[in-house]
């Protein structure tokens, strides 16, 4: 990820979540991580907030969106189509969500859309 793209993503994330909530880390393999703390989940989920990790692969515009493990839906059930994983030594959870990525919209639009998956029944 070049410096211009990194600055754009940083500005978009901090404008919604605040400067204190966003941390950036470049990994030796070329991935760039954007960690956002205390992001609200859809109403009825537990916990009410989670950390979100955006993983940008080298040369790929669409980030992978990961959340902390342990989310439960409004029904009390665990979401389906999830996969526990580790990124940079921390536990995360990937999940399937059918939300299109659009380069013309801020990355925050994509994050909010992806998290909307937890508002739906498992």
Secondary structure as the mmCIF struct_conf table of DSSP 4:
data_model
#
loop_
_struct_conf.conf_type_id
_struct_conf.id
_struct_conf.beg_label_comp_id
_struct_conf.beg_label_asym_id
_struct_conf.beg_label_seq_id
_struct_conf.end_label_comp_id
_struct_conf.end_label_asym_id
_struct_conf.end_label_seq_id
HELX_RH_AL_P HELX_RH_AL_P1 UNK A 3 UNK A 17
HELX_RH_3T_P HELX_RH_3T_P1 UNK A 19 UNK A 21
STRN STRN1 UNK A 22 UNK A 26
TURN_TY1_P TURN_TY1_P1 UNK A 28 UNK A 29
BEND BEND1 UNK A 30 UNK A 30
STRN STRN2 UNK A 32 UNK A 40
HELX_LH_PP_P HELX_LH_PP_P1 UNK A 41 UNK A 42
TURN_TY1_P TURN_TY1_P2 UNK A 43 UNK A 44
STRN STRN3 UNK A 46 UNK A 46
BEND BEND2 UNK A 47 UNK A 48
STRN STRN4 UNK A 49 UNK A 56
HELX_LH_PP_P HELX_LH_PP_P2 UNK A 57 UNK A 57
TURN_TY1_P TURN_TY1_P3 UNK A 58 UNK A 59
BEND BEND3 UNK A 61 UNK A 62
HELX_LH_PP_P HELX_LH_PP_P3 UNK A 63 UNK A 63
STRN STRN5 UNK A 64 UNK A 67
BEND BEND4 UNK A 69 UNK A 69
STRN STRN6 UNK A 72 UNK A 72
TURN_TY1_P TURN_TY1_P4 UNK A 74 UNK A 75
BEND BEND5 UNK A 76 UNK A 76
HELX_LH_PP_P HELX_LH_PP_P4 UNK A 77 UNK A 77
STRN STRN7 UNK A 78 UNK A 78
HELX_LH_PP_P HELX_LH_PP_P5 UNK A 79 UNK A 79
BEND BEND6 UNK A 80 UNK A 81
STRN STRN8 UNK A 82 UNK A 87
TURN_TY1_P TURN_TY1_P5 UNK A 88 UNK A 89
STRN STRN9 UNK A 90 UNK A 95
TURN_TY1_P TURN_TY1_P6 UNK A 103 UNK A 104
BEND BEND7 UNK A 105 UNK A 105
HELX_RH_AL_P HELX_RH_AL_P2 UNK A 107 UNK A 115
HELX_RH_3T_P HELX_RH_3T_P2 UNK A 116 UNK A 119
BEND BEND8 UNK A 120 UNK A 120
#
